[in-house]
């Protein structure tokens, strides 16, 4: 069996699967149930300075697909609304009962040095393995000068990280907001401030839907709604890109990363780790499917690693990073054509419609009579865009064959049609 143990910011973990700071980590009863289910660690729901915040009802909205599967959840819940002392006592109790499991204390405070330092010390004294600085919450708290109001300003990210590093001697994770033009601005600031790792992404600022009866954003609170934080499988592509940007940037390449954003399956976790994450945090999948979803994640990842001959997560870590390049560095001589397997084809015509209406008119559909059709690719028109395979409901029915000789590689800077190259030649 592959070894799923890992180390994140110097903290050893039984496996890479942690629960993210959110409702599933708000109480001892949740955390103990999670540890018994197999989670390697948790990030305790974000703690603030007393008096506690007051949350509203209701708190969640959802974006469904046409089959009513939840693509993403929008929440307007704030940080923990329980007294700080109660949370800290429960953290101490969990640490005693589960000494081999990781507990990270998430925290948030106004942009005041004493507030951050005092809170950091109090949480650290409860016995947490590390602190996560919540600089990403995009609703409610940011309107009070916290959360993403700090995370969107690199100078503040650096300052807060430095304050906390000065106050405690345990690892510090700076949690980054995706609601920023360039994730590297805040990642580089966190590193300058001394962060041991970064956690990303926090939720995406959004209005998930509108109740057309109440004429208000959902979730509706007494006839009104507001923007909230969007999470779930729909944000995974955003998170993967931001993790990769940090992992391949020379200045931040050595920053350890706790990957967050839409992780639902073992494959999602493997992709994050291959792009530079040292471990992952999960929230929405646990909320939708329960804590035992970690069993499928761990078993699936272990089995895949065994099949690939990967014996440890350290081997998988960053494996895909060298292959993430800028668009201009892609090989423009590479050429593939679609191939439709007639034995697998169910003749639904979706590939034909998609290509004919919105792409390159590269598929023909011939009526064979008796309700049968033959779908074929016109190589001269096919650009290998993948749209046909994306719309096809049969896995692997449409594949792609490389048709170029494979003897040359031409990137855009060297392409004969590049205007800058032509100017240089003159």
C-alpha positions as CSV (number, residue, x, y, z in Angstrom):
1,X,0.0,0.0,0.0
2,X,1.2,3.5,-0.8
3,X,2.3,5.7,2.1
4,X,-0.3,8.5,2.5
5,X,1.5,10.2,5.4
6,X,2.9,13.6,4.7
7,X,4.4,16.7,6.3
8,X,3.0,20.2,5.8
9,X,4.9,23.2,7.1
10,X,6.9,20.8,9.3
11,X,3.7,19.2,10.8
12,X,3.5,15.4,10.3
13,X,0.0,14.2,9.2
14,X,-1.4,10.7,9.0
15,X,-2.7,11.5,5.5
16,X,-3.1,14.6,3.3
17,X,-6.8,15.0,4.0
18,X,-7.7,17.8,6.4
19,X,-11.1,19.4,7.0
20,X,-11.1,23.1,6.1
21,X,-12.1,25.8,8.5
22,X,-15.9,25.8,8.2
23,X,-19.1,24.5,9.9
24,X,-17.8,20.9,10.0
25,X,-15.0,22.0,12.3
26,X,-16.9,24.3,14.6
27,X,-17.3,22.0,17.6
28,X,-15.5,19.1,19.4
29,X,-18.4,16.7,18.5
30,X,-17.8,17.4,14.8
31,X,-14.0,17.1,15.1
32,X,-13.9,13.9,17.1
33,X,-16.4,12.3,14.6
34,X,-14.2,13.4,11.8
35,X,-11.0,12.0,13.3
36,X,-12.7,8.7,13.9
37,X,-13.8,8.7,10.2
38,X,-10.2,8.9,9.1
39,X,-9.4,12.6,8.5
40,X,-5.7,13.4,9.2
41,X,-6.4,16.8,10.5
42,X,-8.8,19.7,10.8
43,X,-8.5,23.5,10.7
44,X,-10.8,24.7,13.5
45,X,-13.5,27.1,12.4
46,X,-12.2,30.6,12.5
47,X,-11.9,32.1,15.9
48,X,-12.1,35.8,16.7
49,X,-12.0,38.1,19.6
50,X,-14.9,38.1,22.0
51,X,-17.7,39.1,22.0
52,X,-18.7,36.4,19.5
53,X,-20.3,37.4,16.1
54,X,-24.0,36.9,15.5
55,X,-24.9,34.8,12.4
56,X,-28.1,35.1,10.4
57,X,-30.7,32.6,9.2
58,X,-30.7,31.3,6.6
59,X,-27.0,30.9,5.5
60,X,-26.5,28.7,2.4
61,X,-27.4,29.0,-1.2
62,X,-26.7,26.4,-3.9
63,X,-25.9,26.2,-7.6
64,X,-27.4,23.0,-9.0
65,X,-26.9,21.4,-12.4
66,X,-29.9,20.1,-14.4
67,X,-29.9,16.8,-12.4
68,X,-30.0,18.7,-9.1
69,X,-26.4,17.8,-8.2
70,X,-24.8,20.6,-6.2
71,X,-22.0,22.2,-8.2
72,X,-21.3,24.7,-5.5
73,X,-22.6,26.2,-2.3
74,X,-22.7,29.9,-1.4
75,X,-22.6,30.7,2.3
76,X,-23.0,33.9,4.2
77,X,-22.0,32.4,7.5
78,X,-19.4,34.3,9.5
79,X,-16.7,33.0,11.8
80,X,-17.4,31.0,15.0
81,X,-20.3,32.4,17.0
82,X,-19.3,30.5,20.1
83,X,-17.2,32.0,22.9
84,X,-13.5,31.9,22.3
85,X,-12.9,30.2,25.7
86,X,-15.3,27.4,24.8
87,X,-13.6,26.8,21.5
88,X,-10.1,26.8,23.1
89,X,-11.2,24.3,25.8
90,X,-12.6,22.0,23.2
91,X,-9.4,22.2,21.2
92,X,-7.4,21.2,24.3
93,X,-9.7,18.2,24.8
94,X,-9.4,17.1,21.2
95,X,-5.6,17.3,21.3
96,X,-5.6,15.1,24.4
97,X,-7.9,12.5,22.9
98,X,-6.4,12.4,19.4
99,X,-2.6,13.1,19.9
100,X,-1.8,11.8,16.4
101,X,-4.1,14.0,14.5
102,X,-3.5,17.6,13.4
103,X,-5.4,20.6,14.7
104,X,-4.8,24.0,13.1
105,X,-6.3,27.1,14.7
106,X,-7.9,29.5,12.2
107,X,-8.0,33.1,13.4
108,X,-9.2,36.5,12.3
109,X,-8.8,40.0,13.8
110,X,-9.0,43.6,12.8
111,X,-5.8,45.2,11.3
112,X,-4.3,45.9,14.7
113,X,-1.0,44.4,15.8
114,X,-2.0,43.8,19.4
115,X,-5.3,42.1,18.4
116,X,-3.5,39.6,16.1
117,X,-0.7,38.9,18.5
118,X,-2.9,38.4,21.6
119,X,-5.3,36.2,19.8
120,X,-2.5,34.1,18.2
121,X,-0.9,33.5,21.6
122,X,-4.2,32.4,23.2
123,X,-4.9,29.9,20.4
124,X,-1.4,28.6,20.4
125,X,-1.5,28.0,24.1
126,X,-4.5,25.7,23.5
127,X,-2.1,23.3,21.9
128,X,-2.8,23.7,18.2
129,X,-0.1,22.5,15.8
130,X,-0.2,25.7,13.8
131,X,-2.2,28.8,13.0
132,X,-4.1,29.7,9.8
133,X,-4.6,33.4,9.2
134,X,-8.0,33.9,7.6
135,X,-7.4,36.7,5.2
136,X,-9.9,35.6,2.6
137,X,-13.5,35.6,3.9
138,X,-15.3,37.7,1.2
139,X,-18.5,38.5,3.1
140,X,-19.6,40.1,6.4
141,X,-16.2,40.2,8.1
142,X,-14.6,42.0,5.2
143,X,-17.2,44.7,5.6
144,X,-15.8,45.2,9.2
145,X,-12.2,45.5,7.9
146,X,-11.3,41.9,8.3
147,X,-11.0,38.8,6.0
148,X,-10.6,39.7,2.4
149,X,-10.4,43.4,3.2
150,X,-6.9,42.5,4.5
151,X,-6.2,39.7,2.1
152,X,-6.7,41.9,-1.0
153,X,-3.9,44.3,0.1
154,X,-0.5,42.7,-0.1
155,X,1.1,45.1,2.3
156,X,-1.5,44.1,4.9
157,X,-1.0,40.4,4.2
158,X,2.7,40.8,4.8
159,X,2.2,42.8,8.0
160,X,-0.3,40.5,9.6
161,X,1.8,37.4,8.8
162,X,4.9,39.1,10.3
163,X,2.9,40.1,13.5
164,X,1.8,36.5,14.1
165,X,5.2,35.0,13.3
166,X,6.7,37.4,15.9
167,X,4.1,36.3,18.5
168,X,4.2,32.5,18.3
169,X,6.8,29.8,17.6
170,X,4.5,27.3,15.7
171,X,3.9,27.1,12.0
172,X,1.8,29.9,10.4
173,X,-0.4,29.3,7.3
174,X,-1.6,32.5,5.6
175,X,-4.9,31.8,3.9
176,X,-5.2,33.6,0.6
177,X,-8.3,35.1,-1.1
178,X,-9.0,34.3,-4.7
179,X,-10.8,37.6,-5.1
180,X,-7.7,39.4,-6.3
181,X,-6.2,40.2,-9.7
182,X,-3.0,38.2,-9.3
183,X,-2.6,35.5,-6.6
184,X,1.2,36.0,-6.6
185,X,0.9,39.4,-5.1
186,X,-0.5,38.0,-1.9
187,X,1.5,34.8,-1.9
188,X,4.7,36.8,-2.3
189,X,3.6,39.1,0.5
190,X,2.9,36.1,2.8
191,X,6.4,34.8,2.1
192,X,8.0,38.2,2.9
193,X,6.1,38.2,6.1
194,X,7.6,34.8,7.1
195,X,4.7,32.4,6.4
196,X,5.6,28.8,6.7
197,X,2.8,27.9,4.2
198,X,-0.1,29.4,2.4
199,X,-3.6,27.9,2.3
200,X,-5.7,28.5,-0.8
201,X,-8.2,29.2,-2.1
202,X,-10.7,30.8,0.3
203,X,-14.2,31.2,-1.1
204,X,-15.1,33.1,-4.3
205,X,-17.2,36.2,-3.9
206,X,-20.5,35.6,-5.5
207,X,-24.3,35.7,-5.7
208,X,-25.2,32.1,-6.4
209,X,-28.8,32.7,-7.6
210,X,-31.9,34.9,-7.3
211,X,-35.2,33.9,-5.8
212,X,-37.6,35.1,-8.5
213,X,-40.5,35.1,-6.1
214,X,-38.8,37.1,-3.4
215,X,-36.7,39.0,-6.0
216,X,-33.7,38.7,-3.7
217,X,-30.4,36.9,-3.8
218,X,-30.3,33.5,-2.2
219,X,-30.1,32.6,0.7
220,X,-32.9,35.0,1.5
221,X,-33.0,36.7,4.9
222,X,-36.3,38.3,5.6
223,X,-36.7,39.4,2.0
224,X,-33.1,40.5,1.4
225,X,-29.9,38.8,0.3
226,X,-26.2,39.6,-0.1
227,X,-23.1,38.3,-1.7
228,X,-21.4,35.4,-0.1
229,X,-18.5,32.9,-0.4
230,X,-18.8,30.3,-3.2
231,X,-17.2,26.9,-2.7
232,X,-17.5,23.3,-4.0
233,X,-16.5,21.5,-7.2
234,X,-17.2,24.5,-9.4
235,X,-14.3,26.4,-7.9
236,X,-11.7,23.6,-8.4
237,X,-10.3,25.0,-11.7
238,X,-9.8,28.4,-10.1
239,X,-8.0,26.8,-7.2
240,X,-5.8,24.6,-9.3
241,X,-4.6,27.5,-11.4
242,X,-3.7,29.6,-8.4
243,X,-1.9,26.7,-6.7
244,X,0.1,26.1,-9.9
245,X,1.0,29.8,-10.2
246,X,2.5,29.8,-6.8
247,X,4.3,26.5,-7.3
248,X,6.0,27.6,-10.5
249,X,6.9,31.1,-9.5
250,X,10.6,31.3,-8.6
251,X,10.1,33.5,-5.6
252,X,7.2,31.4,-4.1
253,X,8.2,27.9,-5.4
254,X,9.5,26.9,-1.9
255,X,6.3,28.0,-0.1
256,X,4.5,25.0,1.2
257,X,0.8,24.8,0.1
258,X,-2.3,23.6,1.7
259,X,-4.6,23.2,-1.3
260,X,-8.3,24.1,-1.0
261,X,-11.2,24.4,-3.4
262,X,-13.7,21.8,-4.7
263,X,-11.8,18.7,-3.6
264,X,-14.4,15.9,-3.8
265,X,-12.6,12.8,-4.9
266,X,-9.1,11.2,-4.6
267,X,-8.4,12.4,-8.2
268,X,-9.0,16.0,-7.1
269,X,-6.5,15.6,-4.3
270,X,-3.9,13.9,-6.6
271,X,-4.2,16.9,-9.0
272,X,-3.6,19.4,-6.3
273,X,-0.6,17.6,-5.0
274,X,0.8,17.1,-8.5
275,X,0.5,20.9,-9.0
276,X,2.4,21.7,-5.8
277,X,0.1,21.2,-2.8
278,X,1.7,19.4,0.2
279,X,-1.8,18.5,1.5
280,X,-5.4,19.4,0.9
281,X,-8.4,20.7,2.8
282,X,-12.0,19.7,2.2
283,X,-15.2,21.3,3.2
284,X,-18.1,21.1,0.7
285,X,-17.7,17.4,0.0
286,X,-17.9,16.6,3.7
287,X,-21.0,18.8,4.0
288,X,-22.7,17.1,1.1
289,X,-21.7,13.5,1.7
290,X,-20.6,13.2,5.3
291,X,-17.3,12.6,7.0
292,X,-16.9,9.1,5.7
293,X,-16.2,10.5,2.2
294,X,-12.6,10.6,3.3
295,X,-12.5,6.7,3.2
296,X,-13.1,6.8,-0.6
297,X,-10.6,9.6,-1.0
298,X,-7.8,7.8,0.9
299,X,-8.6,4.3,-0.6
300,X,-8.8,5.7,-4.1
301,X,-5.6,7.7,-3.9
302,X,-3.7,4.8,-2.4
303,X,-4.9,2.4,-5.1
304,X,-4.0,4.8,-7.9
305,X,-0.6,5.4,-6.4
306,X,0.0,1.6,-6.3
307,X,-1.1,1.2,-9.9
308,X,1.3,4.0,-10.9
309,X,4.2,2.7,-8.8
310,X,4.2,5.9,-6.7
311,X,5.1,4.8,-3.2
312,X,4.8,8.1,-1.3
313,X,3.1,11.5,-1.7
314,X,6.6,13.1,-1.8
315,X,7.1,11.4,-5.2
316,X,3.7,12.8,-6.5
317,X,4.3,16.3,-5.1
318,X,4.9,18.9,-7.9
319,X,5.1,16.1,-10.5
320,X,3.0,18.2,-13.0
321,X,4.6,21.6,-12.2
322,X,7.3,21.4,-14.9
323,X,4.6,20.9,-17.5
324,X,2.7,24.0,-16.6
325,X,4.0,26.7,-19.0
326,X,2.8,30.0,-20.5
327,X,0.7,29.8,-23.6
328,X,3.5,31.1,-25.8
329,X,5.6,28.1,-24.8
330,X,3.2,25.5,-26.2
331,X,4.2,23.5,-29.3
332,X,2.2,25.0,-32.2
333,X,3.4,22.2,-34.5
334,X,1.5,19.6,-32.4
335,X,-1.6,18.4,-34.3
336,X,-4.3,15.9,-33.3
337,X,-7.5,14.8,-35.0
338,X,-10.6,13.3,-33.4
339,X,-11.4,9.6,-33.9
340,X,-15.0,8.3,-33.3
341,X,-15.2,4.6,-32.4
342,X,-18.2,3.3,-34.4
343,X,-18.6,0.3,-32.0
344,X,-19.0,2.6,-29.0
345,X,-21.0,5.3,-30.7
346,X,-24.7,5.5,-29.7
347,X,-25.4,7.8,-32.6
348,X,-26.9,10.5,-30.5
349,X,-25.5,13.2,-32.7
350,X,-24.4,15.5,-30.0
351,X,-20.8,15.8,-31.3
352,X,-22.1,16.6,-34.7
353,X,-24.5,19.3,-33.5
354,X,-21.8,20.9,-31.3
355,X,-19.2,20.9,-34.1
356,X,-21.6,22.0,-36.8
357,X,-23.2,24.8,-34.8
358,X,-20.4,26.2,-32.7
359,X,-17.1,24.8,-33.9
360,X,-15.4,23.8,-37.2
361,X,-18.0,21.7,-39.2
362,X,-15.6,18.8,-39.0
363,X,-18.0,16.0,-38.4
364,X,-20.4,14.5,-40.9
365,X,-23.6,12.6,-40.0
366,X,-24.9,10.1,-42.6
367,X,-28.3,8.6,-42.4
368,X,-28.0,4.9,-42.9
369,X,-31.7,4.2,-42.7
370,X,-33.7,2.2,-40.1
371,X,-32.8,5.0,-37.6
372,X,-29.1,4.4,-37.9
373,X,-26.5,7.1,-38.4
374,X,-22.8,7.1,-39.1
375,X,-20.6,9.9,-37.7
376,X,-17.2,10.6,-39.2
377,X,-14.5,13.2,-38.8
378,X,-13.3,15.4,-41.7
379,X,-9.6,15.5,-40.9
380,X,-9.0,18.6,-43.1
381,X,-11.5,20.6,-41.0
382,X,-10.7,19.1,-37.5
383,X,-8.5,21.3,-35.3
384,X,-8.5,18.9,-32.3
385,X,-10.4,21.3,-30.1
386,X,-11.9,18.5,-27.9
387,X,-15.4,19.9,-28.0
388,X,-16.8,16.7,-29.6
389,X,-15.3,14.5,-26.8
390,X,-16.6,16.9,-24.1
391,X,-20.2,16.7,-25.4
392,X,-20.1,12.9,-26.1
393,X,-22.0,11.0,-23.3
394,X,-19.9,7.8,-23.8
395,X,-16.5,7.8,-22.1
396,X,-13.6,7.2,-24.6
397,X,-15.9,6.9,-27.6
398,X,-14.1,9.9,-29.1
399,X,-10.3,9.9,-28.8
400,X,-7.5,11.9,-30.4
401,X,-4.7,10.7,-32.7
402,X,-1.5,12.7,-33.2
403,X,-1.0,13.3,-36.9
404,X,2.0,15.5,-37.0
405,X,5.4,14.0,-37.5
406,X,6.5,14.9,-34.0
407,X,9.9,15.9,-35.2
408,X,9.7,19.6,-34.5
409,X,8.5,22.0,-31.9
410,X,7.5,25.6,-32.7
411,X,6.5,28.0,-30.0
412,X,4.9,31.4,-30.7
413,X,8.1,33.4,-30.3
414,X,9.7,31.4,-33.1
415,X,6.6,31.1,-35.3
416,X,7.0,32.5,-38.8
417,X,3.7,34.5,-38.4
418,X,4.7,36.2,-35.2
419,X,4.8,39.9,-36.1
420,X,7.6,40.5,-33.5
421,X,9.7,37.9,-35.2
422,X,9.1,39.4,-38.6
423,X,10.1,42.8,-37.3
424,X,13.3,41.4,-35.7
425,X,14.2,39.7,-39.0
426,X,13.9,42.9,-40.8
